[in-house]
Every structure is written in structure tokens, then in C-alpha cells.
């Protein structure tokens, strides 16, 4: 990109109509961010230290927690500065880096949810072969490819955005470098990049979703074949947490990136982005903590041990 007389930084406007509430907003977002860090780090720590959480499902859950931390950390700290100052500048390199890291982390989460659905399929539909198929080697390969493939796919589009010219207005009515408002500022032809985003985005979003739906159809059919009510409840409980997270993730993802954004107000887009970057990463560990008996048991053991050590 020839930066000659072109913009080398952008101005993020944040929440223009809420400048009178910047302190309460800052406190609320900061508390959300701390809660996201604590909740997801707690999941990672419990999975790391507990032998009872050594199964593939929790191994994938720990990686999902890493992805949630990554998504929030890429967006929220900068957003806090934007909120506190009413507006904040971001360099062109910083904007491109945020685009790349956020896109990679979001795609990684999509792939990890797909891997987790495959794990639940094996556990319920192929229980006798589950341990031999989902061994330590396979789970490591699945998580490694989820991260690597996401970062590789994002490299297809982001370097092309880097090559665009931005010689006109440099104001982004957002608190983050989102692709749509950024492309609107370019004085280059962005039609190819927009088409490429659509061509790449739909398979990355809907192929994993189609796979997840297929696995859960098989799972539900297998559960229906179980004769005892207790057996059905136990089988469904092993995948209910993951299914809840999948529903929340895809609802926020579809409303943000798949449904047509033209005609939507920027404020609505910001609210959708907040749901994706703050609410979802906060809800994920809560769902697995509150709805999962194994995690609750390990939590009780850890806290009881801490109380025991304090008593002595």
C-alpha cells in the first residue's frame, strides 16, 4: 500500500450518543471483561489440574476458552479507551492486525465447536470405539488444525485489505476495525474483496454448521433408541451444554455477519458486536460450570481444599 498522502490512522467514534454515560459504560464493560477472563481461565485451570476432567470433551473446552479470551482481548481493551475518551485513534497497522487476529480467533471458535460436536457424536453413537478413535493424538491434531486453518484462511483476505488505498475520510463509526465500515472508507475498488469474503465466509460458517446439525441428528436418533428414561437423560446431558453454546454462537454470528447489514443502523451493529465479543465468551464458561456436573464437582473440591488449607 502506498501511504503517500493517504491515512495512516483511523478515528473510532465508539458510542457517540452515549457520551454522557461513558463512566458507567466503562465500568460495565471492564467488569464484563474481568468476568470473561476469570470464567475462561478458571475452565482452563480446572481442565489442566484435574484428572477427572481429562476427557477429550474438556480438552476441547479448554481450547474454546482460549479462543473466547482471545476474541475478547483483541476487542475490549481498545474499546475501553474508545469509551473513556469518547473517540480514539488506531493506526492502520493496528487496524489490520485487529482484523486479522479477530477473524482468525472467530473462525477458530467455529472449528472448535465443530470438533466438539464430532466428539459428542463419537461418545454417544460410537461408545465402544470412542476411546480408541478419540485418542490423545487425534484430539491434538483436531485442535492444532482448528487454530492453524483459521489463521491460514484469514490470510487470504486481510493482506488484500492491506493493499487498499485509504485517501479519503478516516472516521469509523464503530469501536473496532470491522471489515464492512473499513471497506466503505477505501477509495479503491473493493468489490472483489467483498465477493471473496462472501465466497469464503459462507462455507466457513455453514459447512461447520451443517456438520454440527448432521451430528446432532445422529445423536438424537441414537438417544431415542435408548430404552430407559435415565439412560436418555444421561446421554442428552453429555451434549446439552455444547448444544446450548452452539445455538448462542450461531445466533449472534448470523445476526452480525450473515444477515444483510444494509439499512441497519450502526448502533444496532454495535449491539450485535457486543453480544458476539462480550456476552458469548461470558456465557460459555457459565453454561459449562452451571450445567455440567463434573465441572461443578471439581469446583467444589478445589474450594473445599482452599478452605481446608486456610483453616490450618
Buried (B, 14 or more C-beta within 10 A) or exposed (E): BEEEEBBEEBBBBBBEEBEEEBEEBBEEBBEBBEBBBEBBBBBBBBBEEBEEBEBBBBBBBBBBBBBBBBBBBBBBEBBBBBBBBEBBBBEBEBBBBBBBBBBBBBBBBBBBBBBBBBBBBBBBBBEEEBEEEBEEEBBEEBBEEBBEBBBEBBEEBBEBBBEBBBBEEBBBBBBBBBBBBBBEBBEBEBEEBBEBBEEBBEEBBBEBBEBBEEBBEBBBEBBEEBEEEEEBEEBBEBBBBBBBBBEBBBEBBBBBBBEEBEEEEBEEBBBBBBBBBBBBBBBBBEBBBEEBEBBEEBBEEBEEEEEEEEEE
